[in-house]
Amino acid sequence: MRALLVVVLLATTAHADPIVNKLAGCSIDIPKTWKVQSQSEQLLAAADPTEEAGVLFVVVEVTDLKKVRDQLDAQLAKTATELKWDAPQKVTQNGLEGVMLKGSATIAKKPSRLAALVLMTPTKKGVIVLGAVQADKLAAHKEELDGIVHSLKALK
């Protein structure tokens, strides 16, 4: 997991409030105990204190969902091997339309579970929320990861 997070985490701070992304026109809640680093309006990364679980929030231009998935796979290929995705499922998350991908990979030589939510935002951008967790730590982090995903919503 550290290899994935090292790519985007340079410094860390705790967040208690929702993180607003004006470019995407939405917000996301990250647990107060998690380490958060925002590098730009396009990217935010967060990890739990043990670095067993992490989330990437990426704003992208959307021309079609296949291209977004290709971008996601290219990014993951830098730190993950044996990447496998299940068939995408159409979803609606707090009024935002998109797809959910679930899969697995090996990250830092550890089997990991992945979930990616790809949504169209009110500003006509795409947002990818990628969650990754060590496979043997999924039960310990499932509630936190689900809470992060379900907190994603459009700004009012």
Secondary structure, 3 states (H helix, E strand, C coil): CHHHHHCCCCCCEECCCCEEECCCCEEECCCCCCEEEEEECCEEEEECCCCCEEEEEEEECCCCHHHHHHHHHHHHCCCEEEEEECCCEEEEECCEEEEEEEEEEEECCEEEEEEEEEEECCCCCEEEEEEEEEHHHHHHHHHHHHHHHHHCEECC
